[in-house]
Amino acid sequence: MTVRKGQSWANENIEEGWGLQKMTPESSVFVDDIGRMRNDVLDDSRLNVTSTTSSSSPAIEQEAANFPVGGQLMSGSKVITGASEILTLLRDALHTYLKLPHKHYNTGWVLSQIGKMYFELVDYLEADQAFGLARQIMPYSLEGMDVYSTVLYHLKEDMKLSYLAQELVSTDRLAPQSWCAMGNCYSLQKDHETALKNFQRAVQLNPRFAYAHTLCGHEYVALEDFENGIKCYQSALRVDARHYNAWYGLGMIYLRQEKFEFSEHHFRMAFQINPRSSVIMSYLGTALHALKRNQEALVVMEKAILADKKNPLPMYQKANILMSLEDFDEALEVLEELKEYAPRESSVYALMGKIYKRRNMHEKAMLHYGIALDLKPSATDAAAIKAAIEKLHVPDEIEDNL
């Protein structure tokens, strides 16, 4: 049998609005691996920063404006060229493997490489199928099994992930891949302390395994232990300076700590390594917005939207930036479009309610706040929305001074 075919977003709003709830894989590809960054507030478990559309958009190719990052102007054409080159390399490699004769194609190693490439292309179902065939052919091989466990994590296949982890540990207890899979299994169940112990075991077995260090970092962040999270990401970068997942993880920590300049720097480093990631660009823009560099942030968000139109995060953040610039009409246009992608995302309606309040359209504001509450947001978001409703008729000038 051969496979020859050719993803909950969440975000802490840094200045205003509410955190975005985790969305379902059907509604967005914004589920992480880049760092599998997740916690109760920022619960997008494994953010795959490689997520982009499956082919380069003509609209992207037409964009050749300068791309402002860190006070420097980066050619938009260079950004797109770098992204296109990476995507082309992945697809060329995949095409080459698919052209192999059956006897070569149907080997565990080749199928594992195909699974990895589908993973990088954010096609988790195809990756699952390829890795599954690799396991059937070579059930005792650990090649790519750490990636396979991440694929199952994204797909929330808890039973399959549990079975895989037990099989790998019984096959080789001294392989870091085995303990990464076991850690992912516990992390999916939100048992972060046990997950951390398993990832630490992987590090002990192979201190040069960068991904294990990064996974430890994610668990520390989930446990609100930012100091140790930073140490783990830094350890990953000492092993592999181009491990963009760790750069991204550091950026997320500094963003949550409101160290926005540090955050912008680390997101920029991740972006330079992986210029095709809509997710990295989204958070880079978020950091720029927090630094009051709103025009730069808007340009970055536009690039992120063009890089992956299935990722709703940059659209939400673009609306947030436009609201801060008091461009309410355009912000509402963006949010109306976003509702098509995320019809059950409470934060979209909450932000619309806030904009209508700013425009003194209290009835519409109340309507959208009510819809946001009906969509069962998190307890923190619900409390913020209820507080906004209580202050609905309080002028913004007075509310800002409260």
ABEGO torsion letter per residue (X at the ends): XBBBBXXXBBBBBAABEBBBBBBBAAABABBBAAAGBBBAABABABBBAABBBABBBAAAAABABBBBBGGBBBBAAAAAAAAAAAAAAAAAAAAAAAABBAAAABBAAAAAAAAAAAAAAGBAAAAAAAAAAAAAABAABABGAAAAAAAAAAAGBAAAAAAAAAAAAAABAABAAAAAAAAAAAAAAGBAAAAAAAAAAAAAABAABAAAAAAAAAAAAAAGBAAAAAAAAAAAAAABAABAAAAAAAAAAAAAAGBAAAAAAAAAAAAAABAABAAAAAAAAAAAAAAGBAAAAAAAAAAAAAABAABAAAAAAAAAAAAAAGBAAAAAAAAAAAAAABAABAAAAAAAAAAAAAAGBAAAAAAAAAAAAAAGBBAAAAAAAAAAAAAAABBAAAAAAX
